Amino acid sequence: MAVVDLRPLPVHRQPARRIPQLLIGLALYGTSMAMQIRGALGLNPWDVLHEGLTEQTPIGFGAMTAVTGVLVLLLWIPLRQRPGLGTVANVVVIAVVVDVALAVIPAPSALPARIGLLVGGVVLNGVATAAYVGARLGPGPRDGLMTGLAARTGRSVRLVRSAIEVTVLTAGWLCGGTVGVGTVLYALAIGPLTQVFLPLLAVRDGRGVPGDS
C-alpha cells in the first residue's frame, strides 16, 4: 500500500475541493462525538477529559472542546509548531457542531440503540478524521501537539500519542468523564478505520500519487 503524504499544502492548491472537505470532515467529526456521547458507553480519551471538565465547570461540552483546543495551541509555542487554516477550523467547527448535534440526537435508554450510536459514531469518526486530515490544511491542535512533542523529544509518535492519551484519559476519568467499552473500541478501531479511509480521501498534490515526491 502506498504511503499517504499528509504534509500540509498551500491553501491556494485545489481550494474548491480541500476547504469543503475540511469543513465537512470537521462537521462529521463533531457529529460522531455527539453520537458517542449519546451512546453513553464510553468516549475517546480527549472526550472523556472534555466531559469530565464539563462536570466540574459551568462550561458546555462544545465550548469546552474549544477551550482545551486553545490551551493545547498555547503548548505549540515552545514546540515551534505553526497553525494552519485546518488548525483554526478544527477548534471552531467542532465546538459548534457537537453542541448542535447533541441538541438534535436523543439519548436512548435501550442498549441496542446505544450500541448503534457508539459503533456508528466510531466509524463516522474514522471517515471524518480521514477527510479533515486528508485535506492537508494543517493539523488539529491535539495532533500538532503530538507531532511537535515527538519531534522535540525524539520519541516515536506512537509513544508520545499513547502518553498523551493515557494522561488525558486519567484526568478526564478523575473529573467524572465516561470510560467504558466505547473507550476500548475507539482505541482499537480508530487507527485501522482511518488507515482504510485516508487513501480514498487524501488530497494529492498533482505531482503523483500520495507519497510520491
Backbone as CSV, one residue per row, in Angstrom:
resi,resn,N_x,N_y,N_z,CA_x,CA_y,CA_z,C_x,C_y,C_z
1,MET,0.851,-1.197,0.000,0.000,0.000,0.000,0.883,1.242,0.000
2,ALA,0.586,2.232,-0.859,1.365,3.450,-0.940,1.221,4.261,0.341
3,VAL,2.323,4.912,0.740,2.284,5.786,1.898,1.552,7.061,1.519
4,VAL,0.610,7.474,2.350,-0.177,8.671,2.063,0.566,9.894,2.577
5,ASP,0.814,10.840,1.697,1.505,12.072,2.075,0.494,13.026,2.694
6,LEU,0.699,13.381,3.960,-0.234,14.255,4.670,0.393,15.590,5.041
7,ARG,1.548,15.898,4.458,2.157,17.191,4.731,1.246,18.304,4.219
8,PRO,1.099,19.396,5.005,0.224,20.488,4.569,0.632,21.045,3.215
9,LEU,-0.373,21.390,2.433,-0.170,22.031,1.142,-0.599,23.490,1.230
10,PRO,-0.064,24.371,0.381,-0.530,25.765,0.364,-2.042,25.828,0.127
11,VAL,-2.695,26.783,0.768,-4.155,26.886,0.695,-4.640,27.067,-0.736
12,HIS,-3.841,27.733,-1.582,-4.305,28.036,-2.933,-4.359,26.810,-3.848
13,ARG,-3.798,25.695,-3.429,-3.866,24.484,-4.252,-5.202,23.774,-4.036
14,GLN,-5.950,23.590,-5.068,-7.223,22.882,-5.062,-8.168,23.350,-3.949
15,PRO,-8.334,24.655,-3.761,-9.180,25.114,-2.653,-10.641,24.701,-2.805
16,ALA,-11.112,24.547,-4.049,-12.514,24.190,-4.263,-12.839,22.803,-3.725
17,ARG,-11.842,21.946,-3.629,-12.072,20.639,-3.027,-11.646,20.616,-1.568
18,ARG,-10.477,21.163,-1.268,-9.882,20.952,0.047,-10.619,21.669,1.171
19,ILE,-11.052,22.906,0.941,-11.736,23.647,2.007,-13.089,23.020,2.339
20,PRO,-13.943,22.700,1.326,-15.194,21.993,1.670,-14.937,20.648,2.338
21,GLN,-13.919,19.911,1.894,-13.617,18.619,2.512,-13.215,18.801,3.965
22,LEU,-12.422,19.828,4.238,-12.026,20.121,5.610,-13.248,20.391,6.484
23,LEU,-14.119,21.283,6.011,-15.282,21.692,6.809,-16.262,20.542,7.003
24,ILE,-16.487,19.771,5.942,-17.396,18.623,6.058,-16.810,17.585,7.006
25,GLY,-15.499,17.340,6.883,-14.851,16.381,7.766,-14.958,16.787,9.229
26,LEU,-14.752,18.079,9.502,-14.852,18.559,10.880,-16.287,18.486,11.395
27,ALA,-17.249,18.798,10.515,-18.657,18.702,10.917,-19.036,17.253,11.230
28,LEU,-18.566,16.336,10.417,-18.829,14.914,10.682,-18.135,14.468,11.964
29,TYR,-16.960,15.014,12.214,-16.232,14.661,13.440,-17.028,15.090,14.667
30,GLY,-17.534,16.323,14.643,-18.349,16.800,15.755,-19.600,15.971,15.941
31,THR,-20.215,15.561,14.834,-21.404,14.712,14.899,-21.077,13.354,15.493
32,SER,-19.935,12.803,15.092,-19.534,11.493,15.619,-19.282,11.562,17.122
33,MET,-18.740,12.664,17.587,-18.538,12.842,19.022,-19.869,12.829,19.760
34,ALA,-20.850,13.542,19.214,-22.170,13.597,19.844,-22.820,12.216,19.866
35,MET,-22.651,11.449,18.800,-23.211,10.099,18.764,-22.627,9.230,19.869
36,GLN,-21.323,9.316,20.062,-20.682,8.517,21.113,-21.113,8.980,22.506
37,ILE,-21.284,10.266,22.672,-21.757,10.778,23.959,-23.162,10.265,24.254
38,ARG,-24.050,10.326,23.273,-25.427,9.863,23.465,-25.479,8.342,23.667
39,GLY,-24.509,7.624,23.130,-24.461,6.190,23.355,-24.135,5.846,24.800
40,ALA,-23.409,6.746,25.486,-23.101,6.623,26.916,-22.464,5.274,27.275
41,LEU,-21.578,4.807,26.394,-20.886,3.534,26.658,-19.373,3.713,26.727
42,GLY,-18.939,4.963,26.793,-17.507,5.238,26.856,-17.073,6.114,25.696
43,LEU,-16.173,7.048,25.972,-15.721,8.024,24.983,-14.236,7.865,24.707
44,ASN,-13.778,8.533,23.650,-12.342,8.531,23.392,-11.647,9.385,24.463
45,PRO,-10.345,9.217,24.661,-9.664,9.864,25.782,-9.877,11.376,25.879
46,TRP,-9.755,12.099,24.766,-9.931,13.546,24.841,-11.357,13.919,25.215
47,ASP,-12.335,13.161,24.717,-13.721,13.481,25.061,-14.061,13.080,26.491
48,VAL,-13.366,12.070,27.028,-13.500,11.777,28.457,-13.062,12.999,29.260
49,LEU,-11.955,13.610,28.831,-11.475,14.823,29.501,-12.482,15.952,29.353
50,HIS,-12.969,16.175,28.118,-13.937,17.252,27.895,-15.179,17.060,28.755
51,GLU,-15.709,15.844,28.759,-16.912,15.577,29.535,-16.639,15.752,31.029
52,GLY,-15.500,15.254,31.494,-15.156,15.403,32.899,-15.059,16.863,33.310
53,LEU,-14.457,17.681,32.466,-14.320,19.100,32.785,-15.671,19.811,32.774
54,THR,-16.588,19.380,31.898,-17.923,19.994,31.916,-18.667,19.644,33.199
55,GLU,-18.320,18.498,33.792,-18.937,18.123,35.068,-18.443,19.015,36.210
56,GLN,-17.265,19.581,36.034,-16.652,20.368,37.104,-16.793,21.874,36.902
57,THR,-17.309,22.281,35.756,-17.428,23.710,35.432,-18.792,23.983,34.811
58,PRO,-19.170,25.254,34.690,-20.432,25.590,34.022,-20.319,25.647,32.504
59,ILE,-19.179,25.282,31.956,-18.944,25.368,30.514,-19.544,24.151,29.819
60,GLY,-20.255,24.381,28.691,-20.852,23.299,27.924,-19.802,22.481,27.187
61,PHE,-20.234,21.330,26.648,-19.286,20.404,26.031,-18.584,21.027,24.831
62,GLY,-19.348,21.611,23.923,-18.736,22.190,22.733,-17.752,23.295,23.073
63,ALA,-18.163,24.181,23.978,-17.271,25.263,24.383,-16.023,24.713,25.065
64,MET,-16.188,23.609,25.804,-15.031,23.023,26.478,-14.024,22.471,25.473
65,THR,-14.518,21.886,24.374,-13.584,21.405,23.355,-12.781,22.563,22.771
66,ALA,-13.444,23.725,22.622,-12.743,24.899,22.101,-11.728,25.424,23.106
67,VAL,-12.113,25.466,24.378,-11.201,25.955,25.425,-9.952,25.079,25.494
68,THR,-10.146,23.766,25.535,-8.976,22.879,25.590,-8.161,22.977,24.320
69,GLY,-8.839,23.173,23.168,-8.118,23.337,21.915,-7.203,24.547,21.947
70,VAL,-7.704,25.653,22.472,-6.888,26.876,22.574,-5.733,26.663,23.543
71,LEU,-6.005,26.012,24.681,-4.940,25.753,25.648,-3.855,24.858,25.051
72,VAL,-4.275,23.869,24.289,-3.290,22.992,23.629,-2.472,23.783,22.614
73,LEU,-3.121,24.710,21.909,-2.395,25.536,20.936,-1.307,26.368,21.625
74,LEU,-1.551,26.793,22.851,-0.527,27.546,23.576,0.716,26.692,23.805
75,LEU,0.506,25.379,23.925,1.643,24.476,24.104,2.458,24.326,22.820
76,TRP,1.878,24.754,21.695,2.617,24.709,20.440,3.774,25.714,20.434
77,ILE,3.646,26.801,21.203,4.605,27.901,21.107,6.028,27.431,21.398
78,PRO,6.282,26.776,22.538,7.664,26.311,22.763,8.079,25.181,21.821
79,LEU,7.089,24.520,21.199,7.414,23.438,20.266,7.655,23.966,18.848
80,ARG,7.397,25.263,18.665,7.598,25.925,17.371,6.728,25.314,16.269
81,GLN,5.544,24.934,16.639,4.573,24.448,15.671,3.804,25.635,15.092
82,ARG,3.439,25.535,13.828,2.712,26.618,13.173,1.307,26.172,12.803
83,PRO,0.293,26.882,13.284,-1.082,26.500,12.933,-1.405,26.856,11.491
84,GLY,-2.353,26.116,10.924,-2.832,26.404,9.581,-4.332,26.653,9.615
85,LEU,-4.906,26.804,8.441,-6.354,27.015,8.355,-7.100,25.867,9.026
86,GLY,-6.625,24.650,8.796,-7.270,23.489,9.383,-7.208,23.478,10.897
87,THR,-6.157,24.062,11.449,-5.993,24.105,12.904,-7.064,24.990,13.531
88,VAL,-7.245,26.177,12.973,-8.243,27.113,13.490,-9.651,26.570,13.272
89,ALA,-9.909,26.040,12.079,-11.224,25.493,11.781,-11.558,24.327,12.704
90,ASN,-10.562,23.545,13.053,-10.756,22.407,13.951,-11.352,22.867,15.277
91,VAL,-10.810,23.933,15.829,-11.281,24.441,17.124,-12.708,24.954,17.020
92,VAL,-12.986,25.734,15.977,-14.274,26.428,15.870,-15.399,25.501,15.417
93,VAL,-15.181,24.788,14.312,-16.254,23.997,13.711,-16.700,22.862,14.628
94,ILE,-15.765,22.122,15.178,-16.133,21.001,16.045,-16.901,21.489,17.267
95,ALA,-16.468,22.599,17.860,-17.138,23.121,19.047,-18.598,23.464,18.757
96,VAL,-18.847,24.045,17.599,-20.220,24.427,17.239,-21.056,23.205,16.887
97,VAL,-20.515,22.353,16.048,-21.289,21.218,15.538,-21.632,20.224,16.630
98,VAL,-20.712,19.951,17.547,-21.001,18.946,18.566,-22.164,19.384,19.451
99,ASP,-22.267,20.672,19.756,-23.392,21.147,20.555,-24.702,21.068,19.778
100,VAL,-24.657,21.399,18.492,-25.860,21.289,17.652,-26.305,19.836,17.567
101,ALA,-25.353,18.945,17.333,-25.685,17.522,17.221,-26.237,16.969,18.534
102,LEU,-25.681,17.404,19.667,-26.187,16.956,20.963,-27.623,17.420,21.193
103,ALA,-27.955,18.588,20.640,-29.318,19.096,20.780,-30.310,18.331,19.912
104,VAL,-29.810,17.727,18.831,-30.685,17.039,17.873,-30.784,15.545,18.155
105,ILE,-29.691,14.925,18.542,-29.656,13.474,18.739,-30.186,13.131,20.133
106,PRO,-31.229,12.322,20.226,-31.767,11.961,21.550,-30.861,10.968,22.268
107,ALA,-31.026,10.887,23.575,-30.268,9.929,24.383,-31.141,8.705,24.621
108,PRO,-30.916,7.611,23.885,-31.771,6.429,24.041,-31.473,5.676,25.329
109,SER,-32.479,4.962,25.832,-32.264,4.140,27.021,-32.027,2.676,26.657
110,ALA,-32.525,2.265,25.477,-32.378,0.865,25.052,-30.928,0.584,24.661
111,LEU,-30.395,-0.530,25.140,-28.998,-0.873,24.875,-28.692,-1.030,23.392
112,PRO,-29.538,-1.689,22.577,-29.215,-1.808,21.147,-29.050,-0.451,20.464
113,ALA,-29.883,0.505,20.824,-29.766,1.835,20.229,-28.475,2.515,20.662
114,ARG,-28.106,2.315,21.913,-26.858,2.909,22.416,-25.653,2.282,21.722
115,ILE,-25.700,0.982,21.524,-24.609,0.309,20.813,-24.522,0.816,19.379
116,GLY,-25.683,1.003,18.740,-25.708,1.521,17.374,-25.084,2.900,17.279
117,LEU,-25.396,3.770,18.254,-24.801,5.109,18.263,-23.295,5.041,18.478
118,LEU,-22.870,4.149,19.365,-21.432,4.007,19.629,-20.698,3.541,18.389
119,VAL,-21.148,2.434,17.805,-20.458,1.860,16.646,-20.515,2.826,15.460
120,GLY,-21.702,3.392,15.220,-21.826,4.356,14.127,-20.954,5.574,14.348
121,GLY,-20.864,6.021,15.600,-20.035,7.181,15.902,-18.567,6.910,15.686
122,VAL,-18.108,5.725,16.052,-16.693,5.385,15.870,-16.346,5.288,14.384
123,VAL,-17.217,4.627,13.615,-16.969,4.507,12.172,-16.985,5.885,11.513
124,LEU,-17.983,6.702,11.860,-18.063,8.050,11.296,-16.844,8.866,11.685
125,ASN,-16.339,8.664,12.889,-15.156,9.375,13.335,-13.953,9.022,12.467
126,GLY,-13.854,7.744,12.070,-12.768,7.337,11.192,-12.849,8.013,9.831
127,VAL,-14.067,8.079,9.277,-14.271,8.761,7.992,-13.940,10.247,8.131
128,ALA,-14.444,10.851,9.202,-14.250,12.283,9.412,-12.779,12.630,9.594
129,THR,-12.067,11.803,10.354,-10.639,12.045,10.565,-9.879,11.984,9.247
130,ALA,-10.178,10.980,8.442,-9.523,10.856,7.142,-9.848,12.048,6.244
131,ALA,-11.081,12.554,6.337,-11.491,13.677,5.492,-10.766,14.957,5.865
132,TYR,-10.762,15.306,7.161,-10.153,16.596,7.503,-8.625,16.532,7.489
133,VAL,-8.059,15.401,7.886,-6.602,15.254,7.810,-6.165,15.179,6.346
134,GLY,-6.951,14.459,5.546,-6.633,14.301,4.129,-6.728,15.579,3.330
135,ALA,-7.420,16.594,3.864,-7.493,17.893,3.174,-6.155,18.620,3.196
136,ARG,-5.270,18.220,4.110,-3.895,18.740,4.166,-3.843,20.261,4.331
137,LEU,-4.658,20.761,5.260,-4.700,22.196,5.540,-4.198,22.517,6.947
138,GLY,-3.453,21.601,7.527,-2.881,21.826,8.850,-3.508,20.909,9.879
139,PRO,-2.725,20.462,10.849,-3.227,19.532,11.854,-4.119,20.206,12.880
140,GLY,-4.950,19.404,13.540,-5.710,19.911,14.662,-4.785,20.174,15.831
141,PRO,-5.255,20.919,16.844,-4.387,21.252,17.978,-3.770,20.032,18.648
142,ARG,-4.571,18.981,18.849,-4.074,17.810,19.572,-3.102,17.004,18.724
143,ASP,-3.374,16.921,17.410,-2.446,16.233,16.511,-1.115,16.971,16.439
144,GLY,-1.188,18.301,16.388,0.033,19.093,16.329,0.862,18.984,17.590
145,LEU,0.191,18.892,18.738,0.912,18.689,19.998,1.676,17.370,19.955
146,MET,1.009,16.339,19.454,1.625,15.020,19.367,2.864,15.042,18.480
147,THR,2.719,15.567,17.276,3.846,15.563,16.349,4.959,16.502,16.822
148,GLY,4.572,17.627,17.440,5.569,18.554,17.949,6.395,17.964,19.075
149,LEU,5.735,17.284,20.002,6.450,16.644,21.102,7.353,15.522,20.596
150,ALA,6.859,14.784,19.616,7.672,13.707,19.057,8.937,14.265,18.414
151,ALA,8.784,15.376,17.695,9.936,15.975,17.026,10.939,16.539,18.028
152,ARG,10.434,17.164,19.098,11.313,17.811,20.070,12.010,16.809,20.992
153,THR,11.341,15.704,21.289,11.900,14.732,22.230,12.643,13.598,21.543
154,GLY,12.383,13.427,20.253,12.998,12.321,19.539,12.312,10.989,19.786
155,ARG,11.186,11.021,20.483,10.423,9.800,20.740,9.509,9.508,19.566
156,SER,9.040,8.259,19.489,8.146,7.883,18.402,6.780,8.530,18.586
157,VAL,6.102,8.767,17.468,4.753,9.335,17.523,3.833,8.418,18.319
158,ARG,4.004,7.110,18.129,3.152,6.155,18.838,3.322,6.295,20.351
159,LEU,4.563,6.405,20.808,4.820,6.527,22.238,4.274,7.838,22.784
160,VAL,4.515,8.918,22.061,4.042,10.228,22.510,2.523,10.262,22.544
161,ARG,1.879,9.740,21.498,0.422,9.734,21.479,-0.130,8.915,22.643
162,SER,0.463,7.769,22.886,-0.004,6.919,23.984,0.124,7.640,25.316
163,ALA,1.250,8.313,25.532,1.475,9.029,26.785,0.456,10.153,26.960
164,ILE,0.202,10.893,25.883,-0.774,11.990,25.954,-2.162,11.446,26.267
165,GLU,-2.560,10.392,25.553,-3.920,9.898,25.715,-4.138,9.231,27.066
166,VAL,-3.132,8.559,27.593,-3.255,7.997,28.942,-3.407,9.122,29.963
167,THR,-2.655,10.197,29.746,-2.718,11.334,30.673,-4.088,11.993,30.662
168,VAL,-4.594,12.307,29.462,-5.887,12.998,29.405,-7.027,12.066,29.810
169,LEU,-6.907,10.771,29.490,-7.928,9.811,29.899,-8.009,9.732,31.425
170,THR,-6.864,9.656,32.066,-6.836,9.579,33.526,-7.415,10.843,34.149
171,ALA,-7.009,11.994,33.626,-7.515,13.264,34.152,-9.023,13.368,33.953
172,GLY,-9.494,12.981,32.763,-10.922,13.042,32.487,-11.725,12.105,33.361
173,TRP,-11.207,10.899,33.578,-11.894,9.921,34.432,-11.979,10.425,35.867
174,LEU,-10.902,11.025,36.359,-10.902,11.563,37.713,-11.894,12.720,37.863
175,CYS,-12.167,13.411,36.751,-13.124,14.523,36.784,-14.566,14.063,36.564
176,GLY,-14.761,12.787,36.239,-16.115,12.269,36.070,-16.503,11.946,34.651
177,GLY,-15.542,11.913,33.725,-15.833,11.561,32.341,-16.180,10.084,32.196
178,THR,-16.894,9.743,31.102,-17.374,8.385,30.887,-16.313,7.510,30.239
179,VAL,-15.883,6.493,30.973,-14.947,5.499,30.455,-15.668,4.163,30.421
180,GLY,-15.556,3.443,29.307,-16.253,2.170,29.200,-15.820,1.399,27.981
181,VAL,-16.680,0.498,27.540,-16.346,-0.345,26.396,-16.119,0.498,25.151
182,GLY,-16.811,1.638,25.058,-16.614,2.519,23.909,-15.223,3.092,23.855
183,THR,-14.625,3.328,25.001,-13.256,3.833,25.064,-12.290,2.815,24.462
184,VAL,-12.500,1.543,24.830,-11.660,0.468,24.308,-11.889,0.288,22.808
185,LEU,-13.172,0.286,22.401,-13.497,0.126,20.976,-12.849,1.224,20.150
186,TYR,-12.937,2.447,20.632,-12.345,3.568,19.897,-10.836,3.382,19.760
187,ALA,-10.189,3.029,20.866,-8.735,2.866,20.851,-8.290,1.799,19.853
188,LEU,-9.075,0.721,19.760,-8.707,-0.378,18.870,-9.071,-0.108,17.413
189,ALA,-10.152,0.630,17.189,-10.700,0.746,15.837,-10.286,1.995,15.081
190,ILE,-9.997,3.092,15.783,-9.840,4.360,15.064,-8.627,4.361,14.131
191,GLY,-7.536,3.719,14.545,-6.358,3.661,13.683,-6.616,2.908,12.397
192,PRO,-7.091,1.656,12.476,-7.394,0.909,11.254,-8.447,1.587,10.376
193,LEU,-9.481,2.163,10.988,-10.521,2.825,10.193,-9.944,4.011,9.431
194,THR,-9.160,4.828,10.117,-8.556,5.983,9.456,-7.635,5.543,8.331
195,GLN,-6.883,4.480,8.558,-5.966,3.971,7.533,-6.716,3.498,6.299
196,VAL,-7.901,2.923,6.498,-8.704,2.459,5.364,-9.207,3.633,4.535
197,PHE,-9.673,4.690,5.216,-10.312,5.797,4.501,-9.338,6.850,3.978
198,LEU,-8.161,6.954,4.569,-7.224,8.001,4.153,-6.833,7.927,2.678
199,PRO,-6.482,6.749,2.147,-6.120,6.715,0.720,-7.253,7.160,-0.208
200,LEU,-8.476,7.022,0.245,-9.625,7.425,-0.559,-9.877,8.927,-0.510
201,LEU,-9.469,9.574,0.591,-9.819,10.968,0.814,-8.636,11.928,0.815
202,ALA,-7.418,11.416,0.906,-6.253,12.301,0.938,-6.094,13.033,-0.391
203,VAL,-5.902,14.330,-0.303,-5.723,15.161,-1.496,-4.324,14.956,-2.048
204,ARG,-4.252,14.754,-3.339,-2.958,14.601,-3.999,-2.463,15.971,-4.425
205,ASP,-1.141,16.089,-4.502,-0.576,17.410,-4.786,-0.406,17.679,-6.282
206,GLY,-0.880,16.770,-7.111,-0.802,16.989,-8.547,0.507,16.574,-9.167
207,ARG,1.382,15.978,-8.354,2.697,15.560,-8.871,2.900,14.064,-8.731
208,GLY,1.790,13.327,-8.609,1.885,11.883,-8.483,0.944,11.393,-7.422
209,VAL,1.012,10.121,-7.115,0.142,9.549,-6.114,0.597,10.012,-4.746
210,PRO,-0.311,9.999,-3.748,0.097,10.397,-2.409,1.327,9.621,-1.965
211,GLY,2.296,10.378,-1.473,3.525,9.734,-1.007,4.649,9.841,-2.014
212,ASP,4.338,10.104,-3.295,5.391,10.260,-4.291,5.922,11.683,-4.236
213,SER,7.183,11.839,-4.319,7.766,13.178,-4.336,9.122,13.131,-5.013
